[in-house]
Amino acid sequence: MSDHLEDDEQVEALKRWWQENGRSTVAAVVLAIAGTVGWQQYQGWDAARTEAASEAWDAVSIALDSTDPESRTQAMVQAELLIGEYSGSSYARYAAMKLAALAVAERDFGSAEAHLRQALTSGPSDSVLGELIELRLARVLAAKGDEQGALAILEAGSVAYPVAYAAALGDIHLAAGRETQALTAYRTARQAGLELGAPPGLLDAKITSLETRLAGTENAS
């Protein structure tokens, strides 16, 4: 008899628990299943989107290198569409960088700056690709005459491109006639290159030339 009462009590306790918690438990299970299915669907959608962006970029990049002006113009329109359709992707950044390079070739530095800034908004600026975009932007700004904007980027330094950033900084100082600052920047670039195992190459020639010139100036004074 006591066993039967215990069974009845357990059944009643189970009923009360279900009334109090059953709905929320079912909801949690449903949400968990939906979340798993949703994530899998998202991953599949994202992979398909990435593949589509890659194929679009392959076609556009080839067309942008065309020597036919009409084909290139059409490709530039397609590149803009790619940027809009796949904003936030690496391929959107590649397309914007390519358009910037074409603008630089035409000495249209205003358009080049706009394309590079557009590329920056499509991903993190502290990534390897982001730092490359900023390096190109600094050179474009310097060509436009915005020296302060260029220096602000280059003086912040780079993890991925320490040699190129320092060398570009030296070029800007040299063009402005600041030979001492240019020499310091070139020496920094050379040291960064040596630490990375890269030969100094042209940097040595620039450094030697500046050292000789500055030494001659000091002797003359």
Secondary structure, 3 states (H helix, E strand, C coil): CHHHHHHHHHHHHHHHHHHHHHHHHHHHHHHHHHHHHHHHHHHHHHHHHHHHHHHHHHHHHHHHCCCCHHHHHHHHHHHHHHHHHCCCCHHHHHHHHHHHHHHHHCCCHHHHHHHHHHHHCCCCCCCHHHHHHHHHHHHHHHHHCCHHHHHHHHHCCCCCCHHHHHHHHHHHHHHCCCHHHHHHHHHHHHHHHHHCCCCCCHHHHHHHHHHHHHHHHHHHC
